[in-house]
Amino acid sequence: MSPAKRIYSVVNLPVSQLRPTEEINIERARTLAKMIAEEGRWTRPILVEHRHSVIMDGHHRHFCATALGLSFVPCVLLSYDDPNLHVTYWSDPAPAAVDRIVQAGLSGDLMSFKTTRHKLQVALPSCSIELDDLR
């Protein structure tokens, strides 16, 4: 199967299983949590590395899930070996050190806000799940 034809699916993972790797902008996260609460639905999955459950993209949404008292959150599981995934630094288009990202998630020694950028070169699957179904 060619990389572009790979099928990604949304799975609900326990919020407590996810391991952040970067700090967040708390005010931005609170604003996002309020927007999600007002909508009453979760519409964008978090990108998660499949072996260690480190968050690739969605740190603010992870905060929101916790703030909203959710037990589960929609996620797309990925591998750092995925040819559709490009990981760079926000400040530099060079490839990011994946082992450093995983280590930050495993150790809890978080990297600064917006250190790394994870971009999937194909459209993410969508989701629209009632918040009550994630509690």
C-alpha positions as CSV (number, residue, x, y, z in Angstrom):
1,M,0.0,0.0,0.0
2,S,1.5,3.4,-1.0
3,P,1.9,5.9,1.8
4,A,-0.8,8.2,0.5
5,K,-3.3,5.4,0.5
6,R,-2.8,4.6,4.1
7,I,-6.1,4.6,6.1
8,Y,-6.1,6.5,9.4
9,S,-8.9,5.9,11.9
10,V,-10.0,7.7,15.1
11,V,-9.9,5.8,18.3
12,N,-11.0,7.0,21.8
13,L,-8.1,6.7,24.2
14,P,-8.1,7.4,28.0
15,V,-7.0,11.0,28.6
16,S,-4.8,9.7,31.4
17,Q,-2.8,7.5,29.0
18,L,-1.6,10.5,26.9
19,R,1.8,12.0,27.6
20,P,2.4,15.6,26.7
21,T,5.8,16.6,25.3
22,E,5.4,20.4,25.2
23,E,4.2,23.2,27.3
24,I,1.0,25.1,26.3
25,N,-0.3,28.6,26.2
26,I,-2.8,28.3,29.1
27,E,-5.0,31.2,28.1
28,R,-5.3,29.8,24.5
29,A,-6.1,26.4,26.0
30,R,-8.9,27.9,28.3
31,T,-10.4,29.7,25.3
32,L,-10.4,26.5,23.3
33,A,-12.0,24.5,26.2
34,K,-14.8,27.1,26.4
35,M,-15.4,26.8,22.6
36,I,-15.5,23.0,22.8
37,A,-17.8,23.1,25.8
38,E,-20.2,25.5,24.0
39,E,-20.2,23.3,20.9
40,G,-20.8,20.2,23.0
41,R,-18.9,18.1,20.5
42,W,-15.3,17.0,20.0
43,T,-14.4,17.5,16.3
44,R,-10.6,17.2,15.9
45,P,-8.6,14.2,17.0
46,I,-5.3,14.4,18.8
47,L,-2.3,12.9,17.0
48,V,-0.6,10.4,19.3
49,E,2.5,8.2,18.8
50,H,1.3,4.6,19.0
51,R,4.0,3.0,21.1
52,H,4.5,5.5,24.0
53,S,1.3,7.5,23.8
54,V,3.2,10.8,23.5
55,I,1.2,13.6,22.0
56,M,2.4,14.7,18.6
57,D,-0.2,17.4,17.9
58,G,-3.0,18.5,20.2
59,H,-1.5,19.6,23.5
60,H,-4.1,22.3,24.0
61,R,-6.9,19.9,23.2
62,H,-5.4,17.4,25.8
63,F,-5.7,20.2,28.3
64,C,-9.3,20.8,27.2
65,A,-10.2,17.1,27.7
66,T,-8.8,17.3,31.2
67,A,-10.5,20.6,32.0
68,L,-13.8,19.3,30.6
69,G,-13.7,16.2,32.8
70,L,-13.5,13.8,29.9
71,S,-12.3,10.2,30.5
72,F,-11.6,9.6,26.8
73,V,-10.5,11.7,23.8
74,P,-10.6,11.0,20.1
75,C,-7.1,10.3,18.7
76,V,-5.3,9.1,15.6
77,L,-2.4,6.8,16.4
78,L,0.7,7.3,14.3
79,S,4.3,6.1,14.0
80,Y,7.2,8.4,13.7
81,D,8.2,6.1,10.8
82,D,5.0,7.1,8.9
83,P,6.1,8.5,5.5
84,N,3.1,10.9,5.6
85,L,4.3,12.5,8.8
86,H,6.8,15.4,8.7
87,V,8.3,16.5,12.0
88,T,10.2,19.8,12.1
89,Y,10.9,22.6,14.5
90,W,8.6,25.7,14.4
91,S,11.8,27.9,14.3
92,D,13.6,25.7,11.7
93,P,12.4,23.6,8.8
94,A,15.0,20.9,9.7
95,P,13.8,17.5,10.8
96,A,13.2,17.4,14.6
97,A,14.9,15.0,16.9
98,V,12.2,12.4,17.4
99,D,14.0,10.7,20.3
100,R,14.1,14.0,22.2
101,I,10.3,14.3,21.7
102,V,9.6,10.8,23.0
103,Q,12.0,11.4,25.9
104,A,10.1,14.6,26.9
105,G,6.8,12.7,26.9
106,L,8.3,9.8,29.0
107,S,10.2,11.9,31.5
108,G,7.6,14.7,31.9
109,D,10.4,17.2,31.3
110,L,8.4,19.2,28.7
111,M,9.9,21.1,25.8
112,S,8.9,24.8,25.4
113,F,5.6,25.9,23.8
114,K,5.6,25.4,20.0
115,T,9.0,23.6,19.8
116,T,8.0,20.9,17.3
117,R,5.6,20.8,14.4
118,H,4.0,17.6,13.4
119,K,2.3,17.7,10.0
120,L,0.4,14.9,8.4
121,Q,0.6,15.2,4.6
122,V,-2.9,13.7,4.1
123,A,-6.3,14.7,5.5
124,L,-7.0,13.6,9.0
125,P,-10.2,11.7,9.5
126,S,-12.9,13.8,11.0
127,C,-14.9,13.1,14.1
128,S,-17.9,14.6,15.8
129,I,-18.5,13.0,19.2
130,E,-20.8,14.3,21.9
131,L,-18.8,15.3,25.0
132,D,-21.1,13.3,27.2
133,D,-20.0,10.2,25.2
134,L,-16.4,10.9,26.2
135,R,-17.0,11.4,30.0
